[in-house]
Amino acid sequence: AFPFTGGRIVLSCGTYNERITISKPNVEIYGNSCATIGVGDSNNLAMIQVNANGAYLHDFAVAGNRLSAGTSVSVSVGSAFVAIDGVKIERLTITNSGNLGIVLYNTVNFNVLNNYVALSQASGIRLVGSPAHGGGTIANGSVIGNQVVDNNIVDNSGDSGIHSDGDPTTMNVQNVLISNNIVQFTGTGHGVG
């Protein structure tokens, strides 16, 4: 187990059939581009769930089971309803998500950079200002701010490529830079919105 100050996990080449939950701050998980996190049946659970500040995920693959509803990568507040701060998701290859490729709920000061997200059942990348898809409300509103979504490729998503949503009465979106992304072959949604 990690100390409360965090730590680093290096994924060697291979496939890891398990879910990951990050509950301590400043955890880094990375591979050398030949490691894959995969779960055959995700049972509506995130394959990677981040519930702490300062997580850094980079240089590995996440392979979902598109036939099973579930989210490949979820940076989420879980049930705490507080903002997650300082998360970076970089150079991941995310394929065949049963729901969303990358979803960030109530997250501030984050970077989503140079990822390849393909064949998601719903949106490739979704930014949610309140837990619109899981119920609950934020009393003082929620904030998505100081974020960068840059140089990602979203390919063949079932809904939107890159999408921001939430309860419009509580959502406060500020200082969001979405640039240099390639979105192609979206389904019923839009490219970026």
Secondary structure, 3 states (H helix, E strand, C coil): CCCCCCEEEEECCEEECCCEEECCCCEEEEECCCEEEECCCCCCCCCEEECCCCCEEECCEEECCCCCCCCCEEECCCCCCCCEECCEEECCEEECCCCCCEEEECEECCEEECCEEECCCCCCEEEECCCCCCCCCCCCCEEEEEEEEECCEEECCCCCCEEEECCCCCEEEEEEEEECCEEECCCCCCCEC
